[in-house]
């Protein structure tokens, strides 16, 4: 699942990895959409993190469809 | 006579309030609904990201303690609502940090943002933060 933080809370795109591996067109379309949003948010300066229970949080530069959950946070500045 | 006048005036104001309240509701309803939905979604993400102990700490103490991944004696104290992040070393507050997203986010999302950045990008987080050294 891709979760993008925004003023609306967070926008989510989810996909089924197993179905995508099996070539399901809907699952593949969801992955493409998530990848597009990922690239768009990165271009705006957002940072992406791979967040999985029981594992250390990891910053990622490239979209990873095998990630259980990717959280994107907007660009931050010193206040 | 004056009592009757006061009663009539009060009734007049009540009538005005009843008349304009639907209009006010129509104007503000989208904002109220939008905000509460955003807060709900942010709270979901917060629950999914924190352990039950961290969630309890945030609820009861009003802050979340995030251990530094690089300095074992350092802890970042992230407030539940807007405010400075305190840097605690060996039990003493040594610094306050001000870091904020460029986009307005619900408070729960801001807590998650601090946690993720400290855990996975501490160096970048500290570079971006404005620092205020605590003096005894």
Backbone of each chain as ProteinMPNN parsed JSONL, in Angstrom:
{"seq_chain_A": "XXXXXXXXXXXXXXXXXXXXXXXXXXXXXXXXXXXXXXXXXXXXXXXXXXXXXXXXXXXXXXXXXXXXXXXXXXXXXXX", "coords_chain_A": {"N_chain_A": [[0.839, -1.191, 0.0], [0.475, 2.235, -0.786], [0.842, 5.201, 0.935], [0.116, 8.523, 1.025], [0.869, 11.397, 2.646], [-1.236, 14.177, 3.3], [-3.155, 17.253, 3.379], [-5.599, 16.158, 3.584], [-5.421, 14.051, 5.24], [-4.381, 10.98, 4.68], [-3.708, 9.87, 1.392], [-4.495, 6.895, -0.261], [-3.198, 4.12, -2.091], [-3.694, 0.869, -2.947], [-2.54, -2.466, -3.587], [-2.576, -5.866, -4.736], [-0.08, -8.036, -4.189], [0.269, -10.717, -4.811], [-1.699, -11.187, -6.74], [-0.768, -9.439, -8.671], [1.63, -10.644, -9.362], [0.597, -12.852, -10.525], [-0.286, -11.801, -12.81], [-2.599, -10.306, -12.909], [-4.662, -7.876, -14.375], [-5.888, -5.663, -13.078], [-4.556, -5.443, -10.626], [-2.008, -4.91, -11.565], [-2.47, -2.471, -12.8], [-3.036, -0.902, -10.582], [-0.556, -0.907, -9.349], [0.946, 0.469, -11.26], [-0.302, 2.96, -11.105], [0.302, 3.646, -8.46], [3.051, 3.846, -8.696], [3.26, 5.993, -10.414], [2.195, 8.069, -8.834], [4.052, 8.021, -6.777], [6.405, 8.862, -8.119], [5.592, 11.429, -8.873], [5.191, 12.691, -6.383], [7.759, 12.516, -5.318], [9.085, 14.177, -7.056], [8.101, 16.555, -6.168], [9.456, 16.879, -3.885], [8.946, 15.19, -1.782], [9.562, 12.68, 0.761], [10.162, 9.203, 0.864], [9.233, 6.32, 2.735], [9.814, 2.996, 3.671], [7.702, 1.09, 5.466], [7.344, -1.403, 7.696], [5.848, -3.774, 9.851], [7.687, -4.684, 12.742], [10.131, -4.356, 11.536], [13.017, -2.268, 10.876], [12.422, 1.16, 10.036], [12.78, 2.284, 6.709], [14.368, 4.45, 4.47], [13.483, 5.101, 1.134], [14.421, 5.429, -2.289], [13.446, 4.658, -4.665], [10.43, 3.411, -6.15], [8.962, 0.548, -4.743], [7.35, -2.252, -5.504], [7.13, -4.525, -4.001], [7.053, -3.828, -1.404], [5.395, -3.844, 1.714], [4.176, -1.654, 2.868], [4.358, 1.723, 1.921], [5.17, 4.901, 2.982], [4.679, 8.267, 2.285], [6.05, 11.39, 2.935], [5.539, 14.92, 3.013], [7.776, 17.528, 1.783], [10.028, 18.909, 4.163], [10.793, 21.751, 6.267], [12.944, 23.891, 8.179], [11.541, 25.367, 11.028]], "CA_chain_A": [[0.0, 0.0, 0.0], [1.17, 3.522, -0.786], [0.083, 6.214, 1.685], [0.729, 9.833, 0.808], [0.328, 12.375, 3.597], [-1.707, 15.435, 2.73], [-4.077, 17.93, 4.304], [-6.808, 15.319, 3.689], [-5.09, 12.864, 6.021], [-3.456, 10.378, 3.727], [-4.33, 9.247, 0.224], [-3.967, 5.518, -0.317], [-3.349, 3.239, -3.263], [-3.242, -0.462, -2.519], [-2.493, -3.489, -4.633], [-2.379, -7.234, -4.251], [1.184, -8.492, -4.789], [0.1, -12.071, -5.364], [-2.452, -11.068, -7.996], [0.105, -8.785, -9.659], [2.576, -11.668, -9.83], [-0.147, -13.78, -11.382], [-0.615, -11.094, -14.055], [-3.934, -9.697, -12.85], [-4.544, -6.524, -14.942], [-6.283, -4.625, -12.099], [-3.457, -5.291, -9.664], [-0.904, -4.249, -12.273], [-2.86, -1.066, -13.011], [-2.883, -0.237, -9.278], [0.893, -0.718, -9.14], [1.388, 1.554, -12.159], [-0.824, 4.203, -10.546], [1.099, 3.942, -7.262], [4.377, 4.243, -9.166], [3.11, 7.35, -10.976], [2.039, 8.995, -7.7], [5.354, 8.024, -6.102], [7.32, 9.73, -8.896], [5.062, 12.793, -8.819], [5.454, 13.241, -5.048], [9.216, 12.654, -5.174], [9.465, 15.373, -7.816], [7.713, 17.718, -5.351], [10.346, 16.952, -2.712], [8.513, 14.288, -0.714], [10.459, 11.59, 1.123], [9.408, 7.94, 0.965], [9.727, 5.369, 3.726], [9.232, 1.659, 3.67], [7.327, 0.849, 6.865], [6.795, -2.754, 7.863], [5.856, -4.132, 11.268], [8.801, -5.507, 13.225], [11.373, -4.091, 10.799], [13.365, -0.85, 10.964], [11.943, 2.017, 8.943], [13.844, 2.433, 5.71], [14.099, 5.473, 3.455], [13.685, 4.531, -0.201], [14.494, 6.413, -3.376], [12.692, 4.147, -5.826], [9.206, 2.694, -5.822], [9.181, -0.889, -4.607], [6.013, -2.888, -5.423], [7.12, -5.643, -3.047], [6.928, -3.29, -0.041], [4.055, -4.006, 2.305], [3.625, -0.308, 3.015], [5.248, 2.861, 1.677], [4.559, 6.152, 3.459], [5.369, 9.432, 1.732], [5.823, 12.617, 3.718], [5.908, 16.08, 2.191], [9.059, 18.191, 2.074], [10.018, 19.623, 5.45], [11.714, 22.88, 6.386], [13.133, 24.346, 9.553], [10.467, 26.339, 11.364]], "C_chain_A": [[0.884, 1.255, 0.0], [0.286, 4.526, -0.057], [0.828, 7.54, 1.554], [0.08, 10.834, 1.75], [-0.086, 13.647, 2.873], [-2.644, 16.08, 3.742], [-5.367, 17.122, 4.478], [-6.583, 14.105, 4.577], [-4.047, 12.11, 5.228], [-4.25, 9.726, 2.606], [-3.676, 7.888, 0.042], [-4.195, 4.874, -1.679], [-2.866, 1.873, -2.803], [-3.319, -1.439, -3.687], [-2.239, -4.842, -3.994], [-1.15, -7.809, -4.957], [1.021, -9.853, -5.471], [-0.624, -12.022, -6.712], [-1.589, -10.439, -9.085], [1.096, -9.793, -10.234], [1.9, -12.649, -10.783], [-0.616, -13.119, -12.682], [-1.998, -10.486, -14.088], [-3.861, -8.248, -13.349], [-4.905, -5.417, -13.945], [-5.163, -4.363, -11.099], [-2.278, -4.573, -10.32], [-1.204, -2.775, -12.528], [-2.69, -0.281, -11.707], [-1.408, 0.037, -8.993], [1.409, 0.422, -10.015], [0.938, 2.919, -11.617], [-0.01, 4.617, -9.311], [2.484, 4.449, -7.664], [4.345, 5.676, -9.718], [3.021, 8.372, -9.844], [3.358, 9.136, -6.946], [6.305, 9.003, -6.805], [6.889, 11.186, -8.808], [5.387, 13.438, -7.468], [6.955, 13.436, -4.813], [9.684, 13.919, -5.892], [9.117, 16.648, -7.036], [8.561, 17.832, -4.086], [9.939, 16.044, -1.566], [9.565, 13.211, -0.459], [9.623, 10.333, 1.325], [10.071, 7.0, 1.967], [9.013, 4.036, 3.557], [8.968, 1.318, 5.137], [6.681, -0.521, 6.965], [6.899, -3.15, 9.323], [7.039, -5.033, 11.623], [10.112, -5.292, 12.496], [11.717, -2.609, 10.93], [12.833, -0.077, 9.765], [13.099, 2.297, 7.995], [13.452, 3.514, 4.71], [14.37, 4.863, 2.088], [13.653, 5.635, -1.254], [13.631, 5.982, -4.562], [11.475, 3.368, -5.356], [9.483, 1.188, -5.786], [7.824, -1.596, -4.442], [5.963, -4.057, -4.448], [6.968, -5.149, -1.604], [5.498, -3.478, 0.461], [3.374, -2.641, 2.433], [4.707, 0.744, 2.759], [4.508, 4.11, 2.144], [5.37, 7.309, 2.894], [5.027, 10.67, 2.539], [6.252, 13.812, 2.879], [7.258, 16.658, 2.615], [8.962, 18.94, 3.399], [11.047, 20.752, 5.413], [11.88, 23.202, 7.865], [12.12, 25.436, 9.86], [10.992, 27.473, 12.221]], "O_chain_A": [[1.898, 1.319, 0.694], [-0.887, 4.682, -0.395], [1.997, 7.661, 1.919], [-1.121, 11.088, 1.662], [0.598, 14.128, 1.97], [-2.896, 15.533, 4.816], [-6.136, 17.368, 5.407], [-7.443, 13.228, 4.665], [-2.913, 12.578, 5.119], [-5.3, 9.122, 2.823], [-2.46, 7.746, 0.172], [-5.23, 5.058, -2.319], [-1.742, 1.742, -2.319], [-4.073, -1.244, -4.64], [-1.755, -4.943, -2.867], [-1.171, -8.04, -6.166], [1.56, -10.1, -6.551], [-0.247, -12.691, -7.675], [-1.651, -10.827, -10.252], [1.367, -9.798, -11.434], [2.516, -13.194, -11.699], [-1.242, -13.751, -13.533], [-2.522, -10.182, -15.159], [-3.084, -7.46, -12.81], [-4.294, -4.348, -13.964], [-4.862, -3.217, -10.769], [-1.631, -3.73, -9.698], [-0.307, -1.933, -12.478], [-2.25, 0.869, -11.725], [-1.058, 1.09, -8.46], [2.212, 1.241, -9.568], [1.685, 3.896, -11.66], [0.323, 5.79, -9.141], [3.02, 5.369, -7.047], [5.274, 6.458, -9.516], [3.682, 9.41, -9.882], [3.733, 10.233, -6.531], [6.923, 9.856, -6.167], [7.729, 12.077, -8.682], [5.808, 14.593, -7.415], [7.367, 14.409, -4.181], [10.557, 14.638, -5.407], [9.752, 17.687, -7.216], [8.4, 18.773, -3.309], [10.523, 16.117, -0.485], [10.353, 12.874, -1.342], [8.526, 10.383, 1.88], [11.296, 6.898, 2.037], [7.805, 3.963, 3.335], [9.894, 1.264, 5.947], [5.616, -0.769, 6.399], [7.916, -2.895, 9.968], [7.35, -5.995, 10.921], [11.103, -5.96, 12.791], [10.821, -1.778, 11.079], [12.798, -0.579, 8.641], [14.236, 2.515, 8.415], [12.347, 3.5, 4.167], [15.378, 4.181, 1.902], [12.948, 6.634, -1.116], [13.156, 6.804, -5.346], [11.493, 2.744, -4.295], [10.14, 0.636, -6.667], [7.223, -1.545, -3.369], [4.881, -4.533, -4.104], [6.778, -5.95, -0.688], [4.53, -3.293, -0.277], [2.185, -2.485, 2.154], [5.811, 0.67, 3.299], [3.365, 4.349, 1.754], [6.596, 7.333, 3.007], [3.857, 10.96, 2.793], [7.218, 13.727, 2.12], [7.8, 16.314, 3.665], [7.929, 19.531, 3.713], [12.017, 20.721, 4.656], [11.05, 22.826, 8.692], [11.878, 26.322, 9.04], [10.234, 28.37, 12.591]]}, "seq_chain_B": "XXXXXXXXXXXXXXXXXXXXXXXXXXXXXXXXXXXXXXXXXXXXXXXXXXXXXXXXXXXXXXXXXXXXXXXXXXXXXXXXXXXXXXXXXXXXXXXXXXXXXXXXXXXXXXXXXXXXXXXXXXXXXXXXXXXXXXXX", "coords_chain_B": {"N_chain_B": [[-42.989, 46.971, 31.777], [-40.429, 47.359, 30.639], [-39.492, 44.824, 31.093], [-41.064, 43.264, 29.387], [-40.157, 44.301, 26.98], [-37.509, 43.425, 27.03], [-37.896, 40.66, 26.925], [-39.095, 40.421, 24.421], [-37.014, 41.34, 22.844], [-35.105, 39.349, 23.335], [-36.469, 37.145, 22.265], [-36.525, 37.973, 19.643], [-33.77, 37.879, 18.962], [-33.347, 35.162, 19.258], [-34.972, 34.224, 17.199], [-33.587, 35.286, 15.005], [-31.169, 33.903, 15.244], [-32.068, 31.267, 14.835], [-32.924, 31.521, 12.226], [-30.574, 32.102, 10.785], [-28.887, 29.989, 11.333], [-29.08, 27.56, 9.702], [-27.907, 28.502, 7.354], [-25.31, 29.167, 8.192], [-24.467, 26.63, 8.893], [-24.474, 25.352, 6.417], [-22.415, 26.745, 5.212], [-20.126, 26.182, 6.802], [-20.096, 23.431, 7.119], [-18.758, 21.72, 5.103], [-16.05, 22.187, 5.701], [-15.832, 21.343, 8.383], [-16.504, 18.641, 8.133], [-14.541, 17.754, 6.339], [-12.179, 18.213, 7.809], [-12.479, 16.586, 10.066], [-12.511, 14.092, 8.883], [-10.001, 14.001, 7.735], [-8.48, 14.066, 10.07], [-9.267, 11.67, 11.165], [-8.265, 9.799, 9.339], [-5.569, 10.351, 9.557], [-5.181, 9.598, 12.183], [-5.555, 6.872, 11.933], [-3.3, 6.146, 10.435], [-1.353, 6.814, 12.266], [-1.888, 4.986, 14.349], [-1.322, 2.642, 12.972], [1.372, 2.909, 12.603], [2.68, 3.242, 15.044], [3.811, 1.365, 17.918], [1.773, -0.433, 20.323], [2.611, 0.407, 22.881], [3.956, 2.797, 22.345], [1.841, 4.268, 21.356], [0.205, 4.476, 23.589], [1.899, 5.966, 25.24], [1.972, 8.373, 23.862], [-0.692, 9.134, 24.055], [-1.114, 9.341, 26.843], [1.056, 10.783, 27.968], [1.406, 12.841, 26.257], [3.438, 13.113, 24.48], [5.778, 11.577, 22.17], [8.42, 9.367, 22.484], [11.245, 9.02, 20.577], [13.855, 6.942, 19.991], [17.237, 7.754, 19.184], [18.713, 6.539, 16.223], [21.43, 6.538, 15.938], [22.791, 7.617, 18.146], [23.045, 6.239, 21.179], [22.422, 7.355, 23.682], [20.667, 9.318, 23.196], [17.411, 10.75, 22.845], [14.49, 11.623, 21.058], [11.897, 13.799, 21.738], [8.762, 13.936, 20.72], [6.104, 16.122, 20.359], [2.517, 15.712, 20.84], [0.823, 17.554, 19.722], [1.165, 20.648, 17.847], [4.465, 21.999, 18.106], [7.775, 22.308, 19.59], [10.316, 19.824, 18.984], [11.901, 18.031, 21.425], [15.298, 17.43, 22.247], [16.716, 14.947, 24.036], [19.39, 14.11, 26.004], [21.104, 11.748, 27.856], [19.093, 11.969, 29.763], [18.714, 14.712, 30.004], [17.357, 17.732, 28.694], [18.717, 18.998, 25.844], [18.446, 20.435, 23.59], [16.126, 22.134, 21.412], [14.096, 21.435, 18.642], [12.906, 22.735, 15.562], [10.951, 21.709, 13.081], [9.043, 21.584, 10.203], [6.364, 20.471, 8.022], [5.997, 21.468, 4.569], [3.48, 21.48, 3.68], [0.206, 21.83, 5.052], [-0.639, 19.641, 7.606], [-2.621, 17.143, 9.329], [-2.361, 16.893, 12.935], [-1.689, 14.295, 13.883], [-0.478, 13.119, 11.681], [1.8, 14.673, 11.53], [3.222, 13.834, 13.751], [3.833, 11.218, 12.961], [5.409, 11.797, 10.749], [7.687, 13.048, 11.946], [8.643, 10.844, 13.413], [9.263, 8.904, 11.412], [11.199, 10.283, 9.927], [13.219, 10.703, 11.81], [13.912, 8.089, 12.478], [14.731, 6.968, 10.036], [16.154, 8.828, 8.611], [17.913, 10.492, 10.077], [20.104, 12.227, 9.969], [19.534, 13.967, 7.81], [17.216, 15.057, 8.822], [18.132, 16.47, 11.073], [19.731, 18.281, 9.773], [17.895, 19.848, 8.454], [16.41, 20.951, 10.485], [15.643, 23.786, 12.542], [17.607, 24.819, 15.197], [17.535, 25.151, 18.695], [19.414, 25.785, 21.333], [19.33, 24.462, 24.593], [19.746, 26.196, 27.573], [20.956, 25.915, 30.843]], "CA_chain_B": [[-42.845, 47.334, 30.359], [-39.071, 47.063, 30.209], [-39.345, 43.365, 31.086], [-41.679, 42.778, 28.131], [-39.246, 44.694, 25.902], [-36.344, 42.516, 27.071], [-38.34, 39.339, 26.452], [-39.286, 40.53, 22.965], [-35.674, 41.434, 22.229], [-34.499, 38.013, 23.41], [-37.154, 36.302, 21.271], [-36.062, 38.44, 18.337], [-32.425, 37.335, 18.722], [-33.49, 33.708, 19.052], [-35.509, 34.034, 15.841], [-32.489, 35.566, 14.062], [-30.217, 32.779, 15.321], [-32.674, 30.098, 14.175], [-32.993, 31.774, 10.785], [-29.258, 32.061, 10.086], [-28.083, 28.787, 11.63], [-28.909, 26.658, 8.545], [-26.947, 29.086, 6.389], [-23.966, 28.988, 8.758], [-24.145, 25.196, 8.807], [-24.138, 25.049, 5.022], [-21.116, 27.337, 4.887], [-18.996, 25.575, 7.531], [-20.167, 21.963, 7.147], [-17.71, 21.026, 4.347], [-14.763, 22.294, 6.395], [-15.883, 20.487, 9.577], [-16.491, 17.241, 7.707], [-13.24, 17.487, 5.749], [-11.151, 18.184, 8.821], [-12.604, 15.421, 10.936], [-12.149, 12.931, 8.074], [-8.537, 14.04, 7.649], [-7.953, 13.681, 11.383], [-9.518, 10.223, 11.348], [-7.315, 9.053, 8.5], [-4.239, 10.538, 10.152], [-5.145, 8.777, 13.399], [-5.387, 5.479, 11.466], [-1.89, 5.966, 10.065], [-0.585, 6.867, 13.522], [-2.074, 3.688, 15.029], [-0.63, 1.598, 12.199], [2.821, 3.132, 12.607], [3.23, 3.13, 16.399], [3.524, 0.162, 18.687], [0.761, -0.089, 21.344], [3.256, 1.143, 23.985], [4.204, 4.169, 21.882], [0.545, 4.933, 21.231], [-0.217, 4.801, 24.97], [2.756, 7.047, 25.721], [1.525, 9.61, 23.213], [-2.013, 9.494, 24.583], [-1.086, 9.663, 28.276], [2.059, 11.78, 28.326], [1.336, 13.983, 25.335], [4.578, 13.129, 23.57], [6.299, 10.276, 21.753], [9.874, 9.351, 22.549], [11.843, 8.256, 19.473], [15.286, 6.799, 20.235], [18.117, 8.035, 18.047], [19.321, 5.306, 15.693], [22.9, 6.641, 15.899], [23.342, 7.963, 19.461], [22.233, 5.461, 22.133], [21.981, 8.128, 24.856], [19.796, 10.418, 22.743], [15.998, 10.468, 22.56], [13.737, 12.78, 20.555], [10.561, 13.835, 22.329], [7.891, 14.571, 19.715], [4.815, 16.44, 20.995], [1.308, 15.227, 20.162], [0.304, 18.668, 18.924], [2.248, 21.495, 17.31], [5.446, 22.461, 19.094], [9.166, 21.914, 19.36], [10.782, 18.474, 19.329], [13.004, 18.163, 22.378], [16.363, 16.427, 22.159], [17.107, 14.586, 25.396], [20.611, 13.277, 26.07], [21.361, 11.331, 29.237], [18.014, 12.44, 30.631], [18.626, 16.179, 30.054], [16.997, 18.388, 27.434], [19.884, 19.795, 25.417], [18.138, 21.221, 22.403], [14.776, 22.056, 20.848], [14.157, 21.469, 17.176], [11.677, 23.123, 14.872], [10.878, 21.179, 11.712], [7.632, 21.484, 9.833], [6.122, 20.168, 6.604], [5.595, 22.647, 3.782], [2.027, 21.376, 3.508], [-0.495, 21.719, 6.329], [-1.035, 18.251, 7.851], [-3.217, 16.888, 10.648], [-1.333, 16.721, 13.974], [-1.252, 12.895, 13.977], [0.456, 12.892, 10.565], [3.064, 15.353, 11.841], [3.934, 12.94, 14.682], [4.373, 10.115, 12.144], [6.477, 12.389, 9.929], [8.896, 13.173, 12.781], [9.129, 9.498, 13.766], [9.877, 8.273, 10.243], [12.411, 10.997, 9.53], [14.275, 10.452, 12.811], [14.34, 6.684, 12.418], [15.334, 6.544, 8.765], [16.898, 9.902, 7.948], [18.208, 11.386, 11.199], [21.053, 13.26, 9.568], [18.801, 14.942, 7.011], [16.257, 15.695, 9.731], [18.874, 17.446, 11.88], [20.217, 19.344, 8.886], [16.797, 20.754, 8.094], [15.785, 21.542, 11.673], [16.191, 24.954, 13.236], [17.988, 24.308, 16.52], [17.587, 26.115, 19.809], [20.133, 25.094, 22.403], [18.781, 24.707, 25.93], [20.772, 26.645, 28.529], [20.481, 25.763, 32.238]], "C_chain_B": [[-41.456, 46.954, 29.839], [-38.834, 45.549, 30.16], [-39.89, 42.775, 29.79], [-40.758, 43.096, 26.941], [-38.05, 43.747, 25.833], [-36.701, 41.132, 26.533], [-38.485, 39.348, 24.934], [-37.937, 40.594, 22.24], [-34.998, 40.061, 22.21], [-35.129, 37.095, 22.371], [-36.713, 36.672, 19.857], [-34.703, 37.854, 17.987], [-32.477, 35.826, 18.483], [-33.992, 33.424, 17.634], [-34.42, 34.254, 14.79], [-31.508, 34.388, 14.03], [-30.761, 31.554, 14.609], [-32.67, 30.287, 12.654], [-31.629, 31.617, 10.106], [-28.479, 30.775, 10.332], [-27.99, 27.798, 10.46], [-27.908, 27.186, 7.53], [-25.521, 28.91, 6.883], [-23.524, 27.529, 8.637], [-23.72, 24.826, 7.392], [-22.756, 25.577, 4.647], [-19.971, 26.534, 5.52], [-18.969, 24.051, 7.493], [-19.048, 21.271, 6.351], [-16.365, 21.047, 5.059], [-14.738, 21.359, 7.605], [-15.74, 19.03, 9.158], [-15.115, 16.858, 7.172], [-12.178, 17.332, 6.821], [-11.252, 16.917, 9.66], [-12.215, 14.15, 10.173], [-10.625, 12.852, 7.961], [-7.927, 13.582, 8.967], [-8.127, 12.186, 11.618], [-8.498, 9.396, 10.574], [-5.907, 9.151, 9.078], [-4.11, 9.681, 11.415], [-4.965, 7.3, 13.041], [-3.914, 5.203, 11.149], [-1.017, 5.94, 11.319], [-0.673, 5.522, 14.249], [-1.312, 2.574, 14.306], [0.889, 1.698, 12.329], [3.441, 2.918, 13.988], [2.958, 1.757, 16.989], [2.462, 0.546, 19.732], [1.373, 0.715, 22.5], [3.491, 2.606, 23.583], [2.901, 4.954, 21.801], [0.029, 5.363, 22.612], [0.596, 5.973, 25.506], [2.285, 8.394, 25.158], [0.202, 10.084, 23.822], [-1.918, 10.0, 26.026], [-0.121, 10.782, 28.611], [2.054, 12.994, 27.398], [2.55, 14.091, 24.427], [4.999, 11.7, 23.248], [7.821, 10.339, 21.828], [10.423, 8.438, 21.446], [13.341, 8.151, 19.741], [16.091, 7.105, 18.976], [18.708, 6.724, 17.53], [20.854, 5.35, 15.726], [23.52, 6.911, 17.267], [22.503, 7.282, 20.541], [21.7, 6.28, 23.312], [20.989, 9.233, 24.495], [18.372, 9.935, 22.424], [15.355, 11.748, 22.053], [12.33, 12.72, 21.131], [9.639, 14.647, 21.405], [6.534, 14.865, 20.353], [3.626, 15.962, 20.156], [0.701, 16.309, 19.272], [1.486, 19.551, 18.517], [3.204, 21.951, 18.425], [6.832, 21.958, 18.745], [9.376, 20.438, 19.7], [11.97, 18.663, 20.266], [14.03, 17.059, 22.138], [16.846, 16.184, 23.584], [18.363, 13.714, 25.31], [20.937, 13.009, 27.52], [20.34, 11.929, 30.201], [17.864, 13.95, 30.703], [18.263, 16.741, 28.69], [18.165, 19.269, 27.019], [19.54, 20.741, 24.27], [16.645, 21.11, 22.065], [14.901, 22.208, 19.338], [12.822, 21.946, 16.617], [11.774, 22.671, 13.415], [9.405, 21.093, 11.363], [7.463, 21.17, 8.359], [5.69, 21.427, 5.863], [4.088, 22.66, 3.569], [1.379, 21.215, 4.878], [-1.011, 20.284, 6.503], [-1.766, 18.148, 9.186], [-2.106, 16.582, 11.66], [-0.797, 15.286, 14.028], [-0.262, 12.566, 12.863], [1.815, 13.525, 10.859], [3.894, 14.496, 12.803], [4.595, 11.803, 13.887], [5.552, 10.612, 11.308], [7.78, 12.497, 10.728], [9.495, 11.791, 13.044], [9.878, 8.87, 12.578], [11.193, 8.949, 9.881], [13.547, 10.74, 10.518], [14.811, 9.029, 12.65], [15.131, 6.344, 11.146], [16.181, 7.612, 8.086], [17.301, 10.947, 8.989], [19.11, 12.546, 10.782], [20.354, 14.376, 8.77], [17.817, 15.737, 7.86], [16.954, 16.794, 10.523], [19.394, 18.588, 11.017], [19.121, 20.357, 8.601], [16.253, 21.519, 9.297], [16.454, 22.855, 12.074], [16.414, 24.532, 14.672], [18.065, 25.434, 17.53], [18.211, 25.389, 20.995], [19.525, 25.472, 23.748], [19.93, 25.094, 26.861], [20.194, 26.524, 29.928], [20.427, 27.121, 32.932]], "O_chain_B": [[-41.306, 46.335, 28.785], [-38.089, 45.051, 29.317], [-39.27, 41.907, 29.175], [-40.597, 42.287, 26.027], [-37.63, 43.322, 24.757], [-35.933, 40.514, 25.796], [-38.06, 38.417, 24.249], [-37.747, 39.994, 21.182], [-34.401, 39.661, 21.211], [-34.428, 36.357, 21.677], [-36.549, 35.81, 18.993], [-34.49, 37.388, 16.867], [-31.763, 35.285, 17.638], [-33.509, 32.515, 16.959], [-34.332, 33.513, 13.81], [-31.078, 33.938, 12.968], [-30.04, 30.878, 13.876], [-32.445, 29.343, 11.897], [-31.53, 31.076, 9.005], [-27.515, 30.493, 9.62], [-26.916, 27.24, 10.235], [-27.156, 26.422, 6.924], [-24.628, 28.553, 6.115], [-22.37, 27.235, 8.324], [-22.751, 24.095, 7.185], [-22.024, 24.955, 3.878], [-18.973, 26.241, 4.861], [-17.945, 23.441, 7.798], [-18.44, 20.329, 6.859], [-15.624, 20.064, 5.035], [-13.749, 20.662, 7.833], [-14.962, 18.277, 9.744], [-14.583, 15.795, 7.493], [-11.36, 16.414, 6.753], [-10.249, 16.258, 9.934], [-11.649, 13.229, 10.762], [-10.037, 11.776, 8.076], [-6.973, 12.805, 8.981], [-7.26, 11.523, 12.188], [-7.943, 8.425, 11.088], [-5.153, 8.178, 9.091], [-3.052, 9.11, 11.678], [-4.297, 6.562, 13.766], [-3.358, 4.176, 11.538], [-0.073, 5.156, 11.422], [0.337, 4.987, 14.708], [-0.736, 1.686, 14.934], [1.602, 0.705, 12.186], [4.582, 2.47, 14.099], [2.003, 1.078, 16.613], [2.271, 1.732, 19.999], [0.72, 1.608, 23.041], [3.259, 3.525, 24.368], [2.852, 6.14, 22.129], [-0.508, 6.458, 22.779], [0.051, 6.87, 26.149], [2.211, 9.399, 25.865], [0.006, 11.274, 24.069], [-2.573, 10.979, 26.385], [-0.427, 11.639, 29.439], [2.626, 14.036, 27.715], [2.678, 15.061, 23.68], [4.637, 10.751, 23.943], [8.436, 11.262, 21.293], [10.109, 7.249, 21.391], [14.037, 9.166, 19.723], [15.691, 6.768, 17.862], [19.156, 5.892, 18.319], [21.506, 4.318, 15.56], [24.646, 6.489, 17.53], [21.373, 7.697, 20.795], [20.658, 5.95, 23.879], [20.53, 9.982, 25.357], [18.165, 8.879, 21.826], [15.639, 12.834, 22.559], [11.652, 11.699, 21.019], [9.731, 15.872, 21.327], [5.876, 13.946, 20.841], [3.717, 15.828, 18.936], [0.142, 16.022, 18.213], [2.643, 19.243, 18.804], [2.779, 22.246, 19.542], [7.034, 21.275, 17.74], [8.713, 19.882, 20.576], [12.925, 19.367, 19.939], [13.68, 15.911, 21.864], [17.325, 17.1, 24.253], [18.376, 12.698, 24.615], [21.036, 13.936, 28.324], [20.681, 12.341, 31.31], [16.973, 14.437, 31.398], [18.78, 16.3, 27.663], [18.558, 20.178, 27.75], [20.248, 21.715, 24.014], [15.994, 20.118, 22.392], [15.699, 22.998, 18.834], [11.756, 21.605, 17.13], [12.573, 23.187, 12.634], [8.607, 20.582, 12.148], [8.298, 21.546, 7.536], [5.097, 22.334, 6.446], [3.493, 23.706, 3.311], [1.926, 20.55, 5.758], [-1.734, 19.775, 5.647], [-1.555, 18.973, 10.076], [-1.045, 16.076, 11.293], [0.405, 15.079, 14.198], [0.688, 11.814, 13.08], [2.854, 12.983, 10.483], [5.118, 14.437, 12.689], [5.76, 11.471, 14.11], [6.567, 9.927, 11.18], [8.842, 12.092, 10.255], [10.703, 11.594, 12.914], [10.991, 8.368, 12.733], [12.179, 8.282, 9.568], [14.699, 10.578, 10.117], [16.021, 8.804, 12.683], [16.067, 5.545, 11.174], [16.854, 7.333, 7.094], [17.061, 12.14, 8.805], [18.906, 13.689, 11.189], [20.559, 15.562, 9.024], [17.613, 16.932, 7.646], [16.444, 17.909, 10.637], [19.486, 19.728, 11.473], [19.371, 21.559, 8.516], [15.701, 22.609, 9.146], [17.669, 23.012, 11.958], [15.527, 23.957, 15.302], [18.585, 26.515, 17.256], [17.604, 24.492, 21.581], [19.241, 26.641, 24.012], [20.951, 24.41, 26.927], [19.076, 26.972, 30.183], [20.055, 27.202, 34.102]]}, "name": "protein", "num_of_chains": 2, "seq": "XXXXXXXXXXXXXXXXXXXXXXXXXXXXXXXXXXXXXXXXXXXXXXXXXXXXXXXXXXXXXXXXXXXXXXXXXXXXXXXXXXXXXXXXXXXXXXXXXXXXXXXXXXXXXXXXXXXXXXXXXXXXXXXXXXXXXXXXXXXXXXXXXXXXXXXXXXXXXXXXXXXXXXXXXXXXXXXXXXXXXXXXXXXXXXXXXXXXXXXXXXXXXXXXXXXXXXX"}
